[in-house]
Amino acid sequence: MARSTATLLAQLERFLPPGYAPYRPVLAGLAAMMREAEIAGDSAKASGTLAGAVAEWLDLHAHGHGIRRALDESDAQLAGRIQNPEDQVTRAAILSAADRILVPYTDVAAVMIEGWEYSHLDIDFWLDFSPLNTQKAFVLIVPLIGDAVVGDSYFDSDYADNETYAGEGIQHPVYGVILREVQRIRAAGVKWWLLIDTRVAESDKTFADNDYYDDSYAVP
């Protein structure tokens, strides 16, 4: 929605020193021009192809933006999602997505470490003798939900379906949901790993607070 001239003028004046006060009439003219531009943008948006699309044609538009209609989602709701794309790709977006999935099971937030590869991941150390690199890669660390799986687990971007190898036992299904969601919103070409920290059970309500510093992790 186009902002008013007064609102735009106030925004302009926020970034100018007090000495510009005598030029307020000129600034008001600029604000009025900016309002006309926003009105034109609103008009273009309202008259675009998307505005007239309904049903399967709107679904086709959504598919082009990587969006699928949710169960019982109306045309208006779907069009709104297309016009206001969700936050993706960024560190904040990925962590937020993981936390939303974890909320029903734990209040422990996910942790992300970027720029590492082939670390020695045993019970004692994180990133010991591991090469930090400039490749686009990250590890997403989440707490243990349910019972620990016996044996080695293997979770990366290539194993995000029902055939995920998780050693012996049954891994909690929440991890499959996280894998699929992060795979969907991560940037193309970015490698990543999902790591379950078995020392941080839901009942502990802690992620070893003092262990995280300067984007590295070590057991004291």
Backbone as a chain_set.jsonl record, in Angstrom:
{"seq": "MARSTATLLAQLERFLPPGYAPYRPVLAGLAAMMREAEIAGDSAKASGTLAGAVAEWLDLHAHGHGIRRALDESDAQLAGRIQNPEDQVTRAAILSAADRILVPYTDVAAVMIEGWEYSHLDIDFWLDFSPLNTQKAFVLIVPLIGDAVVGDSYFDSDYADNETYAGEGIQHPVYGVILREVQRIRAAGVKWWLLIDTRVAESDKTFADNDYYDDSYAVP", "coords": {"N": [[0.842, -1.188, 0.0], [0.529, 2.186, -0.857], [2.403, 4.698, 0.771], [1.626, 7.663, 2.707], [2.159, 11.151, 1.762], [3.052, 12.664, 3.917], [4.109, 10.694, 5.621], [6.233, 9.707, 4.087], [7.739, 12.046, 3.854], [8.481, 12.425, 6.503], [10.171, 10.221, 6.813], [12.236, 10.916, 5.051], [13.252, 13.177, 6.365], [14.275, 12.074, 8.645], [16.804, 11.177, 8.03], [18.321, 13.358, 7.468], [20.369, 16.155, 8.383], [19.633, 18.74, 10.874], [20.041, 21.178, 9.618], [18.821, 21.13, 7.165], [16.232, 21.883, 7.412], [15.085, 24.358, 6.375], [14.604, 23.617, 3.771], [12.335, 22.158, 3.621], [9.875, 22.415, 2.081], [10.795, 21.698, -0.47], [11.655, 19.101, -0.013], [9.198, 18.0, 0.638], [7.98, 18.047, -1.834], [9.532, 16.106, -3.146], [8.769, 13.918, -1.609], [6.088, 13.723, -2.323], [6.345, 12.996, -4.997], [7.512, 10.488, -4.665], [5.384, 9.19, -3.45], [3.545, 9.079, -5.578], [4.913, 7.328, -7.223], [4.807, 4.987, -5.698], [2.053, 4.559, -5.685], [1.648, 4.031, -8.391], [3.071, 1.652, -8.534], [1.498, -0.007, -6.901], [-0.782, -0.084, -8.463], [0.14, -1.372, -10.764], [0.747, -3.84, -9.7], [-1.799, -4.704, -8.939], [-3.039, -5.006, -11.38], [-1.705, -6.95, -12.702], [-0.837, -10.133, -14.293], [-1.046, -12.119, -12.377], [-3.056, -11.242, -10.71], [-5.435, -11.887, -11.953], [-5.468, -14.598, -12.078], [-6.783, -17.792, -11.26], [-7.664, -20.766, -9.416], [-6.424, -23.664, -11.007], [-4.752, -22.245, -12.685], [-3.632, -20.307, -11.099], [-2.28, -22.013, -9.424], [-0.333, -22.853, -11.214], [1.162, -20.493, -11.578], [2.133, -20.313, -8.947], [3.688, -22.631, -8.814], [5.782, -21.9, -10.483], [7.153, -20.214, -8.838], [8.163, -21.878, -6.988], [6.32, -22.669, -5.072], [3.683, -24.386, -3.461], [0.198, -25.035, -3.343], [-1.372, -25.068, -0.215], [-3.276, -27.393, 1.82], [-6.688, -26.806, 1.48], [-6.205, -24.116, 1.033], [-7.038, -20.852, 0.034], [-7.553, -19.033, -3.106], [-6.913, -16.331, -2.776], [-5.284, -16.384, -0.511], [-3.135, -17.947, -1.438], [-2.214, -16.351, -3.564], [-1.325, -14.188, -2.078], [0.866, -15.309, -0.76], [2.542, -15.788, -2.916], [3.104, -13.192, -3.744], [4.383, -12.216, -1.55], [7.059, -13.46, -0.803], [8.45, -16.109, 1.194], [11.004, -15.954, 3.738], [14.093, -17.177, 2.832], [17.131, -19.141, 2.374], [18.996, -17.542, 3.961], [21.04, -17.556, 6.974], [19.531, -16.939, 9.279], [16.953, -17.577, 8.377], [17.08, -20.349, 7.973], [17.696, -21.336, 10.547], [15.436, -20.421, 11.895], [13.433, -21.902, 10.61], [14.13, -24.529, 11.354], [13.816, -24.335, 14.134], [11.061, -23.837, 14.352], [10.049, -26.306, 13.624], [11.027, -27.886, 15.654], [9.78, -26.93, 17.939], [7.364, -28.21, 19.027], [8.514, -30.289, 20.435], [10.751, -29.628, 21.981], [12.416, -26.973, 23.819], [14.897, -26.241, 23.157], [17.055, -24.512, 21.094], [18.086, -24.733, 17.651], [21.465, -24.896, 16.425], [23.886, -23.342, 14.34], [26.867, -23.955, 12.573], [29.23, -22.643, 10.432], [31.316, -23.088, 7.516], [33.058, -25.379, 7.748], [34.516, -28.669, 7.381], [34.602, -32.208, 7.079], [35.117, -32.896, 9.824], [36.399, -34.228, 12.932], [34.18, -36.005, 14.52], [33.641, -36.924, 17.382], [32.911, -38.063, 20.734], [34.272, -36.292, 22.25], [35.376, -33.895, 21.06], [34.764, -31.019, 19.002], [35.537, -30.007, 15.737], [38.286, -30.573, 15.94], [41.47, -30.538, 14.655], [40.427, -29.999, 12.159], [39.938, -28.876, 8.836], [39.187, -25.562, 8.302], [37.329, -23.957, 5.812], [36.716, -22.112, 2.749], [34.547, -22.896, 1.375], [31.053, -23.095, 0.622], [29.324, -24.179, 3.147], [27.633, -25.784, 5.876], [26.912, -26.905, 9.227], [24.109, -28.125, 10.886], [23.056, -28.2, 14.102], [21.153, -30.092, 16.278], [19.062, -30.926, 19.112], [18.737, -34.122, 20.838], [15.844, -35.918, 20.212], [13.515, -38.07, 21.553], [14.523, -41.527, 21.754], [17.981, -42.426, 21.66], [19.626, -43.454, 18.677], [21.18, -46.543, 18.046], [24.468, -47.016, 16.919], [26.169, -45.685, 13.976], [25.064, -42.629, 12.509], [23.922, -41.18, 9.456], [23.47, -38.255, 8.0], [22.918, -36.104, 5.479], [22.588, -33.657, 2.846], [21.971, -35.295, 0.718], [20.644, -37.453, 1.642], [17.65, -37.499, 2.344], [15.245, -38.768, 2.471], [12.919, -41.5, 2.865], [14.746, -43.531, 3.047], [16.873, -42.894, 4.577], [19.905, -43.502, 6.217], [20.323, -44.598, 9.451], [21.691, -46.067, 11.368], [21.105, -48.558, 13.872], [17.83, -49.098, 15.114], [15.13, -46.705, 15.554], [14.916, -43.566, 14.224], [13.72, -40.417, 15.372], [10.897, -39.059, 13.696], [10.913, -36.292, 13.33], [13.377, -35.41, 12.473], [13.593, -36.115, 9.806], [11.719, -34.349, 8.748], [12.97, -31.896, 9.251], [15.261, -32.213, 7.654], [14.141, -32.267, 5.03], [12.929, -29.734, 4.927], [15.028, -27.862, 5.34], [16.638, -28.546, 3.201], [15.0, -27.67, 1.171], [14.927, -24.841, 1.469], [17.545, -23.949, 1.566], [20.403, -22.333, -0.004], [21.138, -22.954, -3.417], [23.671, -25.286, -4.206], [24.964, -25.158, -1.779], [26.479, -27.072, 0.664], [25.488, -29.193, 3.369], [25.094, -30.478, 6.721], [23.218, -32.423, 9.001], [23.341, -32.657, 12.406], [22.792, -34.605, 15.245], [22.929, -33.927, 18.551], [23.534, -36.076, 20.9], [23.992, -35.796, 23.58], [22.392, -33.855, 24.469], [19.571, -34.141, 25.54], [15.985, -33.817, 25.364], [14.962, -33.516, 27.916], [16.997, -32.317, 29.292], [17.086, -29.63, 28.661], [19.101, -27.909, 27.835], [21.944, -26.751, 25.981], [24.612, -27.174, 26.481], [25.748, -24.589, 27.264], [28.21, -23.163, 27.756], [29.902, -24.298, 25.977], [29.925, -23.34, 23.423], [31.66, -21.124, 21.442], [33.033, -18.47, 19.58], [32.206, -19.548, 17.084], [33.045, -22.177, 17.263], [33.31, -25.406, 18.846], [33.838, -27.082, 21.822], [34.386, -29.624, 24.174], [34.609, -28.949, 27.568]], "CA": [[0.0, 0.0, 0.0], [1.319, 3.419, -0.959], [2.466, 5.522, 1.977], [1.205, 9.052, 2.52], [3.243, 12.109, 1.56], [3.571, 13.042, 5.235], [4.937, 9.589, 6.113], [7.46, 9.689, 3.297], [8.509, 13.224, 4.225], [9.07, 12.158, 7.823], [11.28, 9.299, 6.606], [13.333, 11.685, 4.462], [13.828, 14.08, 7.364], [15.008, 11.282, 9.647], [18.183, 10.938, 7.597], [18.958, 14.632, 7.114], [20.702, 16.992, 9.55], [18.678, 19.829, 11.124], [20.274, 22.307, 8.718], [17.997, 21.03, 5.96], [14.854, 22.275, 7.735], [14.53, 25.364, 5.458], [14.28, 23.023, 2.472], [11.224, 21.23, 3.817], [8.948, 22.411, 0.939], [11.394, 20.93, -1.562], [11.594, 17.709, 0.398], [7.804, 17.577, 0.546], [7.743, 17.76, -3.249], [10.138, 14.803, -3.419], [7.936, 12.905, -0.96], [4.884, 13.568, -3.14], [6.741, 12.224, -6.179], [7.697, 9.109, -4.233], [4.044, 8.621, -3.235], [2.979, 8.76, -6.887], [5.591, 6.129, -7.703], [4.272, 3.845, -4.958], [0.69, 4.336, -6.172], [1.782, 3.366, -9.687], [3.478, 0.277, -8.274], [0.33, -0.736, -6.415], [-1.683, -0.275, -9.598], [0.719, -2.404, -11.626], [0.601, -5.112, -8.997], [-3.209, -5.098, -8.95], [-3.494, -5.307, -12.737], [-0.825, -7.947, -13.292], [-1.403, -11.43, -14.665], [-1.328, -12.887, -11.169], [-4.307, -10.787, -10.097], [-6.589, -12.517, -12.585], [-5.325, -16.052, -12.096], [-7.548, -18.52, -10.252], [-7.664, -22.231, -9.471], [-5.216, -24.334, -11.487], [-3.849, -21.266, -13.302], [-2.886, -19.729, -9.99], [-1.349, -23.067, -9.006], [0.776, -22.837, -12.163], [1.992, -19.357, -11.172], [2.794, -20.668, -7.694], [4.73, -23.623, -9.114], [6.908, -21.162, -11.041], [7.868, -19.57, -7.725], [8.55, -22.899, -6.018], [5.305, -22.686, -4.015], [2.559, -25.281, -3.716], [-0.995, -24.695, -2.576], [-1.6, -25.862, 0.988], [-4.602, -27.984, 1.912], [-7.794, -25.862, 1.711], [-5.749, -22.723, 0.892], [-7.834, -20.13, -0.961], [-6.8, -18.329, -4.141], [-6.395, -15.076, -2.212], [-4.166, -16.707, 0.378], [-2.017, -18.402, -2.257], [-1.681, -15.179, -4.263], [-0.589, -13.394, -1.1], [2.164, -15.952, -0.517], [3.385, -15.575, -4.094], [3.516, -11.78, -3.769], [5.2, -11.954, -0.36], [7.811, -14.71, -0.649], [8.994, -16.4, 2.512], [12.438, -15.781, 3.929], [14.833, -18.403, 2.572], [18.56, -19.049, 2.068], [19.839, -16.931, 4.984], [21.278, -18.268, 8.233], [18.382, -16.712, 10.159], [15.791, -18.291, 7.846], [17.266, -21.786, 8.192], [17.561, -21.585, 11.98], [14.037, -20.209, 12.253], [12.663, -23.04, 10.109], [14.426, -25.679, 12.209], [13.229, -24.116, 15.46], [9.605, -24.001, 14.244], [9.76, -27.738, 13.58], [11.395, -28.473, 16.942], [8.997, -26.347, 19.038], [6.471, -29.129, 19.741], [9.25, -31.351, 21.126], [11.794, -29.118, 22.865], [12.647, -25.528, 23.758], [16.304, -26.053, 22.827], [17.157, -23.982, 19.738], [19.116, -25.283, 16.766], [22.704, -24.12, 16.341], [24.538, -23.514, 13.048], [28.283, -23.634, 12.433], [29.506, -22.539, 9.01], [32.691, -23.057, 7.051], [33.884, -26.487, 8.219], [34.341, -29.86, 6.576], [35.291, -33.426, 7.47], [35.595, -32.789, 11.194], [36.416, -35.438, 13.755], [32.988, -35.837, 15.336], [33.488, -37.949, 18.401], [32.239, -37.584, 21.939], [35.114, -35.358, 22.995], [35.718, -32.602, 20.474], [34.249, -30.5, 17.752], [36.48, -29.236, 14.934], [39.683, -30.786, 16.275], [42.269, -30.831, 13.473], [39.555, -29.951, 10.992], [40.254, -27.714, 8.004], [38.174, -24.557, 8.005], [37.506, -23.645, 4.398], [35.88, -21.043, 2.209], [33.411, -23.457, 0.667], [29.747, -22.809, 1.198], [28.876, -25.375, 3.847], [27.314, -25.548, 7.284], [26.332, -28.011, 9.975], [22.986, -27.726, 11.724], [23.096, -29.047, 15.288], [19.857, -30.123, 16.945], [19.088, -31.818, 20.276], [18.156, -35.448, 20.702], [14.418, -36.076, 20.492], [13.242, -39.5, 21.652], [15.636, -42.385, 22.15], [19.149, -42.394, 20.788], [19.769, -44.575, 17.757], [22.435, -47.246, 18.25], [25.244, -47.095, 15.694], [26.452, -44.42, 13.304], [23.995, -42.016, 11.721], [24.428, -40.435, 8.319], [22.461, -37.3, 7.56], [23.342, -34.912, 4.749], [21.576, -33.185, 1.907], [21.646, -36.321, -0.26], [19.861, -38.494, 2.291], [16.551, -36.789, 2.987], [14.006, -39.469, 2.19], [12.617, -42.584, 3.797], [15.832, -44.494, 3.087], [17.969, -42.331, 5.344], [20.586, -44.48, 7.062], [20.413, -44.087, 10.82], [22.156, -47.111, 12.274], [20.081, -49.466, 14.367], [16.796, -48.421, 15.863], [14.247, -45.822, 14.797], [15.156, -42.15, 14.478], [12.481, -39.659, 15.484], [10.537, -38.522, 12.372], [11.119, -34.849, 13.221], [14.625, -35.131, 11.768], [13.293, -36.171, 8.385], [11.033, -33.107, 8.406], [13.993, -30.849, 9.223], [16.08, -32.444, 6.46], [13.433, -31.852, 3.823], [12.665, -28.295, 4.94], [16.283, -27.132, 5.131], [17.041, -28.809, 1.816], [14.15, -26.857, 0.306], [15.142, -23.392, 1.563], [18.963, -23.587, 1.506], [20.849, -21.841, -1.3], [21.627, -24.001, -4.315], [25.114, -25.46, -4.179], [25.479, -25.13, -0.413], [26.475, -28.373, 1.323], [25.165, -29.079, 4.787], [24.945, -31.706, 7.49], [22.384, -32.35, 10.206], [23.962, -33.424, 13.475], [22.008, -34.74, 16.47], [23.797, -33.983, 19.725], [22.854, -37.017, 21.8], [24.178, -35.41, 24.978], [21.424, -32.813, 24.805], [18.226, -34.693, 25.481], [14.933, -32.823, 25.585], [14.754, -33.312, 29.348], [18.082, -31.516, 29.852], [16.77, -28.221, 28.424], [20.325, -27.117, 27.723], [22.796, -27.11, 24.86], [25.981, -26.975, 26.954], [25.915, -23.175, 26.929], [29.585, -22.676, 27.771], [30.715, -25.014, 25.004], [29.909, -22.66, 22.137], [32.317, -19.825, 21.422], [33.733, -18.136, 18.329], [31.816, -20.478, 16.027], [33.628, -23.499, 17.43], [32.668, -26.147, 19.931], [34.774, -28.012, 22.462], [33.942, -30.073, 25.489], [35.619, -28.531, 28.566]], "C": [[0.881, 1.245, 0.0], [1.254, 4.217, 0.338], [2.049, 6.949, 1.671], [2.415, 9.952, 2.324], [3.874, 12.498, 2.893], [4.493, 11.957, 5.799], [6.271, 9.544, 5.386], [8.347, 10.887, 3.626], [9.197, 13.013, 5.577], [10.259, 11.213, 7.698], [12.483, 10.015, 5.997], [14.035, 12.533, 5.518], [14.594, 13.33, 8.454], [16.483, 11.169, 9.307], [18.916, 12.215, 7.197], [19.263, 15.44, 8.372], [19.728, 18.148, 9.685], [18.842, 21.007, 10.169], [19.435, 22.281, 7.458], [16.556, 21.474, 6.205], [14.291, 23.339, 6.791], [14.107, 24.795, 4.104], [13.093, 22.064, 2.548], [10.225, 21.244, 2.657], [9.484, 21.605, -0.247], [11.33, 19.433, -1.253], [10.166, 17.166, 0.31], [7.436, 17.265, -0.903], [8.326, 16.414, -3.643], [9.303, 13.669, -2.826], [6.66, 12.655, -1.765], [5.179, 12.763, -4.4], [6.912, 10.74, -5.829], [6.353, 8.43, -3.99], [3.418, 8.236, -4.567], [3.612, 7.488, -7.463], [5.049, 4.884, -7.002], [2.838, 3.531, -5.397], [0.725, 3.605, -7.509], [2.192, 1.906, -9.507], [2.325, -0.572, -7.782], [-0.632, -1.047, -7.564], [-1.169, -1.374, -10.518], [0.56, -3.787, -11.003], [-0.831, -5.628, -9.086], [-3.677, -5.53, -10.329], [-2.649, -6.379, -13.418], [-1.534, -9.248, -13.586], [-1.821, -12.231, -13.438], [-2.684, -12.528, -10.579], [-5.517, -11.496, -10.684], [-6.542, -14.028, -12.587], [-6.123, -16.686, -10.967], [-7.331, -20.015, -10.458], [-6.348, -22.775, -10.003], [-4.227, -23.371, -12.153], [-3.021, -20.558, -12.237], [-1.887, -20.742, -9.446], [-0.117, -23.085, -9.914], [1.721, -21.675, -11.872], [2.793, -19.702, -9.92], [3.936, -21.643, -7.945], [5.969, -22.943, -9.69], [7.733, -20.449, -9.996], [8.297, -20.582, -6.667], [7.584, -23.027, -4.86], [4.188, -23.639, -4.416], [1.397, -24.901, -2.808], [-1.134, -25.635, -1.376], [-3.028, -26.411, 0.981], [-5.632, -26.922, 2.286], [-7.348, -24.397, 1.629], [-6.531, -22.045, -0.233], [-6.94, -19.478, -2.011], [-6.16, -17.062, -3.581], [-5.197, -15.337, -1.31], [-2.93, -17.132, -0.414], [-1.388, -17.241, -3.01], [-0.869, -14.303, -3.323], [0.775, -13.989, -0.811], [3.104, -15.771, -1.705], [3.939, -14.156, -4.107], [4.397, -11.408, -2.589], [6.004, -13.211, -0.037], [8.39, -14.864, 0.749], [10.496, -16.162, 2.547], [13.127, -17.125, 3.733], [16.322, -18.096, 2.498], [19.419, -18.573, 3.239], [19.993, -17.828, 6.207], [20.06, -18.158, 9.155], [17.165, -17.506, 9.694], [15.89, -19.78, 8.137], [17.101, -22.134, 9.669], [16.113, -21.434, 12.428], [13.174, -21.38, 11.813], [12.88, -24.269, 10.986], [13.764, -25.529, 13.572], [11.716, -24.283, 15.435], [9.23, -25.483, 14.257], [10.019, -28.384, 14.938], [10.482, -28.043, 18.091], [8.081, -27.348, 19.743], [7.199, -30.145, 20.627], [10.259, -30.838, 22.151], [11.865, -27.605, 22.779], [14.126, -25.226, 23.523], [16.415, -25.633, 21.369], [18.254, -24.69, 18.953], [20.311, -24.335, 16.729], [23.331, -24.386, 14.975], [26.009, -23.127, 13.149], [28.601, -23.687, 10.948], [31.003, -22.668, 8.729], [33.57, -24.159, 7.576], [33.62, -27.705, 7.346], [35.168, -31.008, 7.147], [35.898, -33.331, 8.867], [35.579, -34.141, 11.883], [35.278, -35.31, 14.755], [32.856, -36.993, 16.318], [32.891, -37.335, 19.65], [33.011, -36.486, 22.642], [35.257, -33.971, 22.365], [34.927, -32.308, 19.21], [35.412, -29.809, 17.057], [37.926, -29.426, 15.362], [40.422, -31.244, 15.016], [41.422, -30.844, 12.198], [39.873, -28.724, 10.156], [39.06, -26.782, 7.861], [38.395, -24.131, 6.562], [36.544, -22.563, 3.969], [34.7, -21.587, 1.417], [32.116, -23.108, 1.384], [29.199, -24.078, 1.836], [28.537, -25.013, 5.29], [26.829, -26.849, 7.905], [25.236, -27.441, 10.861], [22.91, -28.715, 12.876], [21.755, -28.948, 16.015], [19.926, -31.094, 18.119], [18.465, -33.169, 19.974], [16.681, -35.412, 21.09], [14.121, -37.567, 20.507], [14.485, -40.255, 22.083], [16.776, -42.287, 21.154], [19.182, -43.643, 19.916], [21.131, -45.217, 17.98], [23.173, -47.365, 16.921], [25.413, -45.734, 15.059], [25.239, -43.944, 12.53], [24.609, -41.228, 10.586], [23.333, -39.552, 7.784], [23.138, -36.199, 6.766], [22.306, -34.612, 3.685], [21.165, -34.243, 0.892], [20.773, -37.428, 0.316], [18.729, -37.832, 3.053], [15.212, -37.456, 2.672], [13.823, -40.618, 3.182], [13.722, -43.63, 3.895], [17.049, -43.951, 3.827], [18.593, -43.391, 6.251], [20.785, -43.905, 8.453], [20.833, -45.171, 11.793], [21.026, -48.035, 12.679], [19.066, -48.697, 15.202], [15.999, -47.503, 14.962], [14.528, -44.377, 15.193], [13.818, -41.425, 14.53], [12.161, -39.006, 14.138], [10.757, -37.02, 12.225], [12.38, -34.528, 12.433], [14.455, -35.213, 10.255], [12.607, -34.905, 7.905], [12.041, -31.962, 8.303], [14.856, -30.983, 7.971], [15.401, -31.926, 5.199], [13.241, -30.341, 3.777], [13.933, -27.497, 4.686], [16.789, -27.343, 3.711], [16.258, -27.923, 0.854], [14.547, -25.39, 0.307], [16.612, -22.984, 1.524], [19.289, -23.052, 0.115], [21.382, -22.991, -2.133], [23.152, -24.073, -4.248], [25.735, -25.443, -2.805], [25.359, -26.519, 0.204], [26.133, -28.188, 2.807], [24.981, -30.466, 5.395], [24.01, -31.432, 8.671], [23.013, -33.239, 11.258], [23.064, -33.423, 14.707], [22.972, -34.87, 17.632], [23.101, -34.845, 20.777], [23.039, -36.675, 23.265], [23.133, -34.404, 25.428], [20.024, -33.362, 24.608], [17.216, -33.598, 25.799], [14.77, -32.509, 27.065], [15.837, -32.426, 29.969], [17.827, -30.018, 29.724], [18.025, -27.359, 28.338], [21.128, -27.607, 26.539], [24.239, -26.861, 25.232], [26.422, -25.539, 26.642], [27.371, -22.727, 26.834], [30.472, -23.337, 26.715], [30.817, -24.291, 23.667], [30.623, -21.319, 22.245], [33.069, -19.669, 20.112], [33.469, -19.154, 17.232], [32.539, -21.821, 16.112], [33.032, -24.134, 18.689], [33.711, -27.09, 20.528], [34.219, -28.392, 23.815], [34.977, -29.688, 26.511], [36.145, -29.72, 29.356]], "O": [[1.848, 1.341, 0.756], [0.185, 4.388, 0.925], [2.108, 7.393, 0.525], [3.541, 9.589, 2.664], [5.093, 12.645, 2.986], [5.532, 12.263, 6.383], [7.318, 9.362, 6.008], [9.571, 10.759, 3.671], [10.357, 13.383, 5.758], [11.254, 11.382, 8.403], [13.622, 9.753, 6.383], [15.263, 12.596, 5.558], [15.465, 13.902, 9.109], [17.322, 11.075, 10.203], [20.015, 12.153, 6.645], [18.488, 15.408, 9.328], [19.06, 18.506, 8.715], [17.892, 21.753, 9.934], [19.34, 23.286, 6.753], [15.741, 21.44, 5.283], [13.119, 23.249, 6.426], [13.338, 25.423, 3.377], [12.878, 21.258, 1.643], [9.754, 20.175, 2.269], [8.729, 20.921, -0.937], [10.997, 18.616, -2.111], [9.958, 16.007, -0.05], [6.674, 16.335, -1.171], [7.699, 15.658, -4.385], [9.143, 12.611, -3.434], [6.203, 11.518, -1.877], [4.364, 11.944, -4.823], [6.513, 9.858, -6.589], [6.189, 7.245, -4.283], [2.816, 7.167, -4.675], [2.939, 6.679, -8.103], [4.853, 3.847, -7.636], [2.455, 2.363, -5.472], [-0.056, 2.683, -7.745], [1.722, 1.029, -10.232], [2.179, -1.724, -8.191], [-1.216, -2.129, -7.628], [-1.941, -2.205, -10.996], [0.277, -4.768, -11.69], [-1.062, -6.822, -9.28], [-4.606, -6.329, -10.448], [-2.863, -6.681, -14.592], [-2.681, -9.452, -13.187], [-2.831, -12.935, -13.461], [-3.378, -13.378, -10.023], [-6.519, -11.687, -9.994], [-7.48, -14.676, -13.051], [-6.137, -16.177, -9.846], [-6.883, -20.464, -11.513], [-5.278, -22.403, -9.52], [-3.024, -23.632, -12.188], [-1.85, -20.248, -12.453], [-0.778, -20.378, -9.053], [1.002, -23.303, -9.449], [2.94, -21.841, -11.912], [3.988, -19.417, -9.843], [5.016, -21.51, -7.37], [7.09, -23.369, -9.412], [8.891, -20.112, -10.24], [8.74, -20.203, -5.583], [7.978, -23.449, -3.773], [3.795, -23.689, -5.582], [1.588, -24.5, -1.66], [-1.026, -26.853, -1.518], [-3.878, -25.943, 0.225], [-5.474, -26.222, 3.286], [-8.061, -23.52, 2.116], [-6.669, -22.602, -1.322], [-5.726, -19.379, -1.832], [-5.005, -16.758, -3.877], [-4.214, -14.597, -1.341], [-1.813, -16.725, -0.097], [-0.163, -17.148, -3.091], [0.153, -13.74, -3.717], [1.745, -13.252, -0.635], [4.313, -15.619, -1.531], [5.105, -13.942, -4.44], [5.086, -10.388, -2.628], [5.669, -13.942, 0.895], [8.768, -13.889, 1.399], [11.166, -16.17, 1.515], [12.782, -18.103, 4.396], [16.728, -16.935, 2.554], [20.479, -19.149, 3.486], [19.191, -18.731, 6.444], [19.616, -19.148, 9.735], [16.426, -18.047, 10.516], [14.897, -20.408, 8.507], [16.439, -23.116, 10.005], [15.619, -22.219, 13.238], [12.286, -21.81, 12.549], [11.927, -24.97, 11.323], [13.212, -26.491, 14.105], [11.138, -24.81, 16.386], [8.212, -25.865, 14.834], [9.319, -29.318, 15.329], [10.419, -28.726, 19.113], [8.026, -27.336, 20.973], [6.577, -30.79, 21.471], [10.586, -31.553, 23.099], [11.432, -27.013, 21.79], [14.558, -24.083, 23.673], [15.915, -26.336, 20.49], [19.226, -25.183, 19.525], [20.181, -23.135, 16.97], [23.314, -25.52, 14.496], [26.353, -22.101, 13.736], [28.277, -24.667, 10.277], [31.839, -22.393, 9.59], [34.748, -23.912, 7.838], [32.607, -27.763, 6.649], [36.282, -30.81, 7.633], [37.07, -33.653, 9.059], [34.862, -35.062, 11.49], [35.399, -34.579, 15.738], [32.068, -37.916, 16.114], [32.415, -36.201, 19.619], [32.479, -35.819, 23.529], [35.256, -32.97, 23.082], [34.494, -33.198, 18.477], [36.191, -29.105, 17.7], [38.735, -28.519, 15.166], [40.034, -32.229, 14.389], [41.684, -31.618, 11.277], [40.058, -27.637, 10.705], [38.021, -27.19, 7.343], [39.538, -23.961, 6.137], [35.668, -22.149, 4.729], [33.932, -20.813, 0.845], [32.096, -22.86, 2.59], [28.673, -24.95, 1.144], [29.082, -24.063, 5.851], [26.394, -27.767, 7.21], [25.414, -26.407, 11.503], [22.725, -29.914, 12.667], [21.286, -27.853, 16.327], [20.764, -31.996, 18.122], [17.756, -33.336, 18.981], [16.322, -34.933, 22.165], [14.452, -38.263, 19.547], [15.386, -39.69, 22.702], [16.56, -42.09, 19.958], [18.819, -44.737, 20.35], [22.134, -44.512, 18.091], [22.587, -47.765, 15.914], [24.867, -44.742, 15.543], [24.486, -44.74, 11.969], [25.695, -40.668, 10.731], [22.374, -40.034, 7.181], [23.884, -35.413, 7.351], [21.257, -35.253, 3.638], [20.115, -34.111, 0.262], [20.225, -38.243, -0.425], [18.825, -37.624, 4.263], [14.176, -36.792, 2.613], [14.499, -40.682, 4.209], [13.647, -44.526, 4.736], [18.142, -44.503, 3.707], [17.882, -44.095, 6.97], [21.362, -42.828, 8.604], [20.371, -45.188, 12.934], [20.095, -48.264, 11.906], [19.418, -47.754, 15.91], [16.171, -47.518, 13.743], [14.393, -44.01, 16.36], [12.887, -41.784, 13.809], [13.056, -38.453, 13.499], [10.786, -36.517, 11.102], [12.452, -33.481, 11.788], [15.095, -34.47, 9.511], [12.868, -34.431, 6.799], [11.973, -31.152, 7.377], [15.15, -29.991, 7.305], [16.019, -31.226, 4.397], [13.372, -29.73, 2.717], [13.919, -26.551, 3.898], [17.31, -26.416, 3.091], [16.793, -27.479, -0.162], [14.512, -24.747, -0.742], [16.909, -21.792, 1.457], [18.542, -23.288, -0.835], [22.011, -23.906, -1.6], [23.833, -23.048, -4.236], [26.933, -25.692, -2.674], [24.266, -27.083, 0.263], [26.451, -27.162, 3.41], [24.752, -31.46, 4.706], [24.021, -30.348, 9.255], [23.201, -34.435, 11.037], [22.625, -32.366, 15.159], [23.75, -35.822, 17.692], [22.186, -34.386, 21.46], [22.322, -37.204, 24.115], [22.998, -34.128, 26.62], [19.372, -33.069, 23.606], [17.546, -32.589, 26.421], [14.473, -31.372, 27.433], [15.634, -31.85, 31.037], [18.279, -29.228, 30.552], [18.002, -26.193, 28.733], [21.001, -28.764, 26.139], [25.02, -26.391, 24.404], [27.345, -25.313, 25.859], [27.726, -21.985, 25.919], [31.643, -22.987, 26.571], [31.698, -24.595, 22.863], [30.236, -20.471, 23.049], [33.664, -20.618, 19.603], [34.389, -19.576, 16.532], [32.63, -22.531, 15.109], [32.348, -23.48, 19.478], [34.388, -27.813, 19.797], [33.645, -27.559, 24.516], [36.14, -30.059, 26.356], [36.994, -29.554, 30.231]]}, "num_chains": 1, "name": "protein.A"}
